[in-house]
Amino acid sequence: MTQRRETLERIADALERLAPEVLPPQDWLSAPAYAWDGEHVRPVTALDAFPLDTLRGIDELKSAFTANVERLATGAAAHDTLLWGARGMGKSALVRAAVADVQARDPKALGLIQISASALGNVPDLLVQLSEADRNFLLFVDDLGFGPEDKAKMLSVRSLLEGGVVPRPRRVRVVVTSNRRAIVQRDANETEALHERDARDDALALADRFGLTLGFHPCDRDTYLDILHAYTDPLGLEFHEDQALAWAVERGSRSGRTAFQYATELAGRAGMAI
């Protein structure tokens, strides 16, 4: 009898080791932001964001986007948003800054969830969890782009925007950043196959499903220098304009990102943090 009991205990122990780990329910009020990889949620304890007034050269875009985010945070009707255009002009920075600005007034009003492009197919699993959370959420898909092989990913985004078998909670909205207005590579020509042109039409139609679409464009000389001042002035750093412009020329673009990189260089030379 003892041998039989020991055998059963060993079997039970083996089954327990094979069984998937039962994770505790996610606390959707515990962090300002989260990262979703398609299976797991990782809380982000501190949201890395610039103050809104640091983001210069995009005043009209900033005003429109922050107004929409504030509406979402209060539970009012808000749009899904596409931020598209030039690299380094503050699309992702604006998302983080707008959410952080809301959270500075009410930390629990709005949570940011970044979704990797590879996890788009599993978003329905995330929506099930969010449907039971007493919080408004902005789902953030950064730097999204579709190639010819990305039909499934494109359909996942469409389902997220339009709703599918798993309905999207009313308190959840989506923001996507992309370098292209159509979120699709523009490398086709007039002789492309019919199914390729259909795929292009699908992608263009996808972009039209965002209620708010904001375009970011390369900045001019004066705007670039103004952005640079936003980073250097609070630190008491001075710079020569011709050297700052030469830095941008070497990197092939005048942008907010280039300005921040030059400010980082100046701060480093001065032995300061930024």
N, C-alpha and C positions, 0 to 999 in steps of 0.2 A: 504493500500500500504506500509506504514511504517513497519507494522508487518511482511509483506512478505519479505521486504528487510532485516530486522533483522534476520529472519529465514535463509535466504540465506547466510548472513554473518557468522552466527554460523556454518552452514554446511561447508562453505569454510574454516573457522578456524579449524574445526575438521579434515578435509581432509589434511590440511597443517601439522597438528601435526602427522598424520598417515604416511605421505609421508616420505620416507627415506631421511636422511640428504645428501645434495649434497656437497661432499667434493671437495675442490680445487684440481687441478692437482698437482701431486707430483713433487717437484723440485728435479730432479735426479743429480743436480750439487751442492746441498747445503751442503752435509755432506760427510765425508770420508767413512761412512758405514751405512747400513740400516738393519733392522730386519723385516722379512716377516712372518706373522703368518697364511697366507692363505687367509686373507681378508684385512688386514691393513698393511701399511708400517710405521715403526717407524724409523725416522732418528736417527743415533748415532753420536752425535756431536764430540766425541773424540774417536779415535781408541786406545784401550788398547793393546800396543804392546811393546815387548822388542826390543832394537837395535839388528840388525842381528848379530853383532859380539859377542853378549852375548850368543847366541845359539851355544854351543860347542858340539863336539862329533858327529856331523852330517854333516861334511863339504861337502862331496860329494852330499848328499841329498839336502842340502841347495843350493849348486851351481846349481844343475839341476832344482830345483823348482823355484828359483829366476829368472833364465834365461827364463823359460817359462812364468812367470808372467810379466817380462819386455817385452817380445814379445807381449803379449796380450795388454799391456798398450800402445804400439806403433801402434797397429792395424795390426801387422803381424800375420801370422798363429800361433796358439798356441793350445796345447793339453788340453783336459779334464784330470784331475789328480786324482789318488787314492793314498792317503797316508795311509798306513796300518802298523800295528805292535804293539809293546809293549806300554802299557799305560805309560803316563808321560814322554815320550821321545821327546816331542816337536812338535808333528804333528800340533795341532791347533795353537801353538805359532808361528810356522814357517809361517803359512798362514797369520796371522795378521802382523808379522814382515816384510814379503816380500811386502805386500800391502803398509804398512806404509813407507817402504823404497822408493817405487816408488812415493808415494804421497809427500814425503819430497822434491822431485825434481820437481814434477808437480802435484799439488793437484787435478786437474780436469781430469787427464789422466785415472784414474782407480777408480772404486767404488767397495766396498765389500758388498755383500748382504747375510746375514745369513738366511737360510731357515730351519725352524723346520721340523723334520721328519713328523709330523702330517699334515704339509701344502703341502706336495709333490704333492698331487692330484690337487691342485689349482695353480700349477706353470704356466700353460698356461695363466692364467689371468695376472700373473706378466710379462710374456714374451710380451704380447700385449703392456703393458706400456713401457717396455724397448726398444721395437722396434722403439719408437719415441724419445728416449733419445739420445743426442749427447755425449755419453760417453761409454767407455769400462767397462765391469762389470765381476766380478768373483763371481759366485754363490757358497756359502759355506754351505755344509751339514755336520755337525759335529757329530762324534760318531755314524755312521750309522750301523745298524745291522738288519738282517732279521731272524725272527723265522718262524715256520711252518705256522703261521696265517697271514703272511705279504705279500701275493701274490700281492695284489693291490698296496702296497707301492713299491714293487720291479718293477712292471710294470710301475709305474709312473717315477721311476728313469731311466728305460730303454728308455721310451718315451722322457725324457729330454735329454738323451745322443744322441739318434738317430734322434730325431725330430719326430713330430707328425702332427696332423691337423694344430696346431699353430706352425709355424716354429720358430726355435730359431735364434735370430739375430746373425750374424757372429761375432759381437763384444762381445758376451756373452759366457763365458766358465764356467765349473763346476769343483769344487774341493770337494772331499769327504774324510773324515777321518773315519777309521774303525779299530777295533782291529784285524780284520781277513782279510787275502788276498782275500778270496772268499766272504766276507761280509755276511756270512751265518753261523749259528751254526753248529759245527761239532759233532753232537751227534747221527748221524744215524749209522746203522750197515748193514751188508751184507744181512740181512733178511728183511730190510725195504720194505714197499709196493712200487709198481711201481710208483705210482703218487708222492710219497715222493722223490724218486730218480730223477724223472723228475724235481721236484722243485729244488733239489740240482743242477742239470745240468743247470737250468735257472739262478741260482745265480752265478755259476762259469762263465757262458757265460757273465753275466752282468759285472763281474770284467774285462773281456777281452776287454770290449768296451772303457776302458780308454786308451788314447794314451800314458800317462805317469803314471807309477806305481812305487812308491818308498816305500821300506820296512824299518821300524824302529825297531831296536833290542835293548835288554837290554844292558846297558853299563857296562864296567869292572871297576875295582877299580880306576885305574888311570884316566879314563875318568870322572867318578863320581866326583872325587876330582877337576879335571880341571873345570868342570861345576860349582862346588861350588865356586871356586876362581873367576869365572866370575861375580858372584853376590857379593862376599864379598870384593874383592880387591878395587873396586871403593869407598867403604864405609870405607876403612881402618880397616876392621874387621879381626881379626886373629882367628884361630881355631886349635885345636889338631886333627890330622888326625884320631886317634883311636876313638875319640868321634864322629866325623862326620860319620865314618863307622858304629859305634854302632847305631847311629840314623837311618841309612839305614836298618840295620839288624832288628831293632825293627819294622820297617814298611814293611818289607818283600820285599824290592826292592831297587836297586840302579838305580836311574833315574834322569832326569833333574827336575822333579816335586819334588822328595824327596830332592834334593839339594837345590831347592828354599825354600822349607819348613824349612830346617835347617838354611839357611841364614836368613829367616824371624825370626826364634827363636833367633839367635845371635843378629840381629838388635834390636829386642824387648828388650832383656836383657840390651843392651847398651843404650836404650832410643832413638833409631833412627828409622826413617822411611825407607822403602825400596821401 
